[in-house]
Amino acid sequence: MDRYAQIALDQHRCSRPLEHSLIDDPTKLFTEMGDQIQGQVTSLRDELLGPIRPNESIEDYRLRGYQALRTAEDLVLADLFPRESEEATDDLDDDPILARYYRDLAEINETVHTS
């Protein structure tokens, strides 16, 4: 599993724990997703970098390549995993799996505290 696959897996595990637990083969799924992310990052990096400029040294071109890679990663990952604002709230009516998860947690919590 490459770096992008691990990022996707960690993000999904943290943001959607119940849904994540229902995935039959997370290694396969996130490995494939990592490959897709790698392709998007590489394509965008190449587009941002473009060809070597007139009178540009190889070292300068390489540095621009690193900058283009970082920018491409930031853009692709931000698009795939947008950060929610602090004011954002979960709408449980839109996510029945999450709603069920919280109901189950509440039942467990009540059982533990009444025993």
C-alpha positions in Angstrom: 0.0 0.0 0.0 1.5 3.3 -1.1 1.5 6.7 0.7 -1.7 7.9 -1.0 -3.5 4.7 -0.2 -2.6 5.0 3.4 -3.8 8.6 3.5 -7.1 7.6 2.0 -7.5 4.7 4.4 -6.7 6.8 7.4 -9.0 9.6 6.3 -11.9 7.1 5.7 -11.3 5.2 8.9 -11.4 8.5 11.0 -14.2 10.2 9.2 -16.5 7.2 8.5 -15.6 4.5 11.1 -18.8 2.4 10.8 -18.8 2.5 7.1 -15.1 1.7 7.1 -15.8 -1.4 9.3 -18.2 -2.7 6.6 -15.6 -2.8 3.8 -14.8 -6.4 3.0 -11.2 -5.9 1.7 -10.0 -2.4 2.7 -6.4 -3.2 1.6 -7.5 -3.9 -2.0 -9.9 -1.0 -2.1 -7.5 1.6 -0.8 -4.6 0.2 -2.8 -6.7 0.8 -5.9 -7.7 4.2 -4.7 -4.0 5.1 -4.0 -3.1 4.1 -7.6 -5.9 6.4 -8.9 -4.7 9.3 -6.6 -1.1 8.7 -7.8 -2.2 9.0 -11.4 -4.1 12.2 -10.7 -1.2 13.8 -8.8 1.3 12.8 -11.5 -0.9 14.2 -14.3 -1.5 17.5 -12.5 2.1 17.8 -11.6 3.2 17.4 -15.2 0.6 20.0 -16.3 1.8 22.4 -13.6 5.4 21.9 -14.3 5.4 22.0 -18.1 8.5 21.8 -20.2 11.9 23.1 -19.2 12.1 26.9 -19.7 14.7 28.6 -21.9 17.9 29.2 -19.9 16.5 27.2 -17.0 19.1 24.9 -15.3 18.3 21.3 -14.6 18.5 22.1 -10.9 15.9 24.9 -11.2 13.7 22.6 -13.2 14.0 19.9 -10.6 13.1 22.4 -7.9 10.0 23.5 -9.8 9.2 19.8 -10.2 9.1 19.4 -6.4 7.0 22.5 -6.0 4.6 21.3 -8.7 4.4 17.9 -7.0 3.5 19.5 -3.6 0.9 21.7 -5.2 -0.6 18.8 -7.2 -0.8 16.7 -4.0 -2.5 19.5 -2.1 -5.0 20.1 -4.8 -5.9 16.5 -5.5 -6.1 15.5 -1.8 -8.1 18.6 -0.9 -10.6 17.8 -3.7 -10.9 14.1 -2.5 -11.0 14.8 1.2 -12.4 18.3 1.8 -11.9 19.6 5.3 -15.2 20.5 7.0 -15.4 23.9 8.6 -15.5 24.0 12.4 -19.1 25.2 12.0 -20.2 22.2 10.0 -22.4 19.8 11.8 -23.4 16.2 10.9 -26.9 15.8 9.6 -27.8 12.4 10.8 -31.0 12.3 8.7 -28.7 12.2 5.6 -26.6 9.4 6.9 -28.6 6.4 8.2 -25.4 4.4 8.9 -24.0 7.1 11.1 -27.4 7.7 12.8 -27.6 4.0 13.6 -24.0 4.0 14.9 -24.8 6.9 17.3 -28.0 5.2 18.5 -26.0 2.0 19.2 -23.4 4.0 21.1 -26.2 5.6 23.2 -27.7 2.2 24.0 -24.3 0.8 25.1 -23.6 3.9 27.1 -26.9 3.7 28.9 -26.5 -0.1 29.6 -23.0 0.5 31.0 -24.1 3.3 33.3 -27.3 1.6 34.6 -25.6 -1.7 35.4 
